[in-house]
Amino acid sequence: MMLTSNKESNEEITSETKIAPQSTNNENDSAIQENQQKQLPQHKFMLCALNPHIVCMLCAGYLVNATTIVECLHTFCKSCIVRHIQIFRKCPTCGNNLPETEPLSGLRLDRTMQDIISKVLTHIEKDEAKREMEFYKEQQKLNAEKEEAEKKEEPLYNMKEFPLFYRNDEQVNLYLQLSSGRSVKVEHPAT
């Protein structure tokens, strides 16, 4: 699955961090608690500064089901990296070789990266869910059409063209008898 990215996006992203207050009993801690309740400074940055970290280098779209290669920690879309590894068996970024016997065992879903992407780009999850629903609806339609076409197909054997597989007058009689080294004589009735 590929979601297109806007690498030249100038959209601003605001990062806020709040610290939850802790319960304290003495007066010295009350000043610390007031400081903790205050908001940390906001950090603003452009989305294009974050794009190199959240874009898959294989499909040039935002990461969908972010998956990381354990050996080198490079992250890609799950579908992209699985397709790549089945062919090349190495990391597309650094070229590190993956195990020959089970190359997919070196992949792990990166939930942290996926959470970051879903929080920074809130529309991504909704768009992906919509695309997935459309895909499954289309597949159901295709499967229904395929089943209808199979029902309408002619059978492999056409009764009109070949009415019988055998003829009634070509019957064969066969007599088998256990013998001890003697030759067995098989007679065919005269037609």
GUFIMI-362654 format. One record per residue (C-alpha): residue in one letter; z, y, x. Coordinates in pm, whole numbers, padded with zeros to 5 digits, always signed. Each point is the difference from the previous one (the first is absolute). Layout:
N
AZYX;...
This chain:
191
M+00000+00000+00000;M-00083+00340+00134;L+00141+00332-00107;T-00189+00289+00145;S+00188+00253+00204;N-00056+00367+00039;K+00042+00047+00373;E-00050+00375-00025;S+00267+00041-00269;N+00212+00310+00035;E+00249-00111-00262;E+00356+00083+00099;I+00273-00260-00012;T+00363+00099-00016;S+00264-00222+00149;E+00353+00040-00133;T+00310-00190+00095;K+00329+00016-00186;I+00319-00160+00120;A+00224-00148-00266;P+00355+00137-00007;Q+00279-00224+00118;S+00345-00009-00156;T+00271+00143+00229;N+00365+00086-00045;N+00093+00253+00271;E-00093+00369+00026;N-00195-00026+00328;D-00238-00242-00159;S-00071+00238-00288;A-00195+00232+00235;I-00200-00296+00129;Q-00065-00110-00356;E-00134+00345-00094;N-00236-00008+00297;Q-00119-00347-00094;Q-00073+00110-00355;K-00227+00277+00125;Q-00364-00083+00022;L-00151-00056+00341;P-00289+00232+00085;Q-00332-00078-00160;H-00283-00110+00223;K-00351+00085-00110;F-00304-00159+00156;M-00362-00052-00087;L-00119-00334-00135;C-00278-00009+00259;A+00271-00021+00269;L+00133-00317-00162;N-00339-00157-00078;P-00052-00183+00333;H+00321-00193-00069;I-00072-00097-00362;V-00374-00070+00015;C-00143-00345+00072;M-00239+00017+00294;L-00207-00290-00138;C-00088+00148-00341;A+00084+00370+00062;G+00208+00004-00320;Y+00370+00038-00061;L+00196-00317+00075;V+00023-00239-00295;N+00257-00278+00043;A+00071+00120+00353;T+00007-00296+00238;T+00109+00014+00364;I-00097-00226+00289;V+00330-00118+00147;E-00115-00012+00365;C-00127+00359+00028;L+00139+00171-00317;H-00335+00142-00115;T-00026+00039-00378;F-00299-00058-00229;C-00078-00077-00364;K+00081-00362-00074;S-00348-00090-00125;C-00168+00179+00293;I+00206-00163+00275;V-00022-00349-00155;R-00381+00025-00012;H-00011+00134+00357;I+00233-00267+00141;Q-00192-00285-00164;I-00305+00107+00202;F+00131+00148+00327;R+00361-00130+00043;K+00117+00314+00181;C+00142+00344-00078;P-00278+00251-00076;T+00192+00282+00169;C+00126-00143+00328;G-00184-00333+00023;N+00313-00217+00033;N-00087-00362-00073;L+00171-00172-00291;P+00095-00370-00009;E-00312-00216-00029;T+00155-00263-00227;E+00161+00231-00257;P-00110+00360+00056;L+00137+00122-00334;S+00353-00105+00099;G+00018+00313+00218;L-00029+00233-00302;R+00287+00151-00199;L-00004+00225-00305;D+00132+00342+00102;R+00208+00107-00300;T+00134+00307+00179;M-00349+00135+00067;Q-00105-00078-00358;D+00306+00184-00135;I-00083+00303+00215;I-00357+00002-00128;S+00107-00034-00362;K+00248+00288+00035;V-00235+00231+00187;L-00303-00082-00214;T+00146-00062-00345;H-00340-00042-00167;I-00098-00295+00222;E+00203-00265-00185;K-00125+00114-00340;D-00362+00003+00116;E+00034-00341+00161;A+00161-00151-00311;K-00281+00147-00212;R-00269-00142+00232;E+00171-00339-00002;M+00011-00009-00382;E-00369+00099-00018;F-00086-00272+00253;Y+00180-00271-00199;K-00160+00113-00327;E-00343-00014+00165;Q+00075-00346+00140;Q+00104-00124-00345;K-00327+00128-00146;L-00201-00166+00277;N+00185-00329-00047;A-00057+00010-00376;E-00372+00068+00052;K-00021-00283+00254;E+00166-00245-00240;E-00238+00100-00280;A-00298-00047+00231;E+00125-00347+00099;K+00034-00096-00367;K-00356+00113-00071;E-00151-00190+00294;E-00203-00310-00080;P+00158-00333+00094;L-00121-00171+00316;Y-00151-00286-00201;N-00250+00093-00268;M-00010-00269-00274;K-00341+00115-00125;E-00163-00031+00340;F+00162-00334+00097;P+00106-00183-00316;L+00134-00317+00173;F+00114-00082+00350;Y-00103-00365-00035;R-00239-00205-00206;N+00116-00270-00237;D-00253-00260+00125;E+00108+00023+00367;Q+00312-00208-00029;V+00100-00208+00301;N+00203-00321+00000;L+00206-00071+00306;Y+00199-00313+00076;L+00252-00005+00287;Q+00169-00315+00120;L+00239-00048+00289;S-00159-00222+00258;S+00118-00159+00318;G-00268+00098+00249;R-00288-00085-00226;S-00258+00256-00089;V+00029+00150-00343;K-00301+00000-00220;V-00036+00291-00240;E-00244-00042-00280;H-00166+00276-00195;P-00124-00080-00345;A-00368+00029-00055;T-00103+00311-00185;
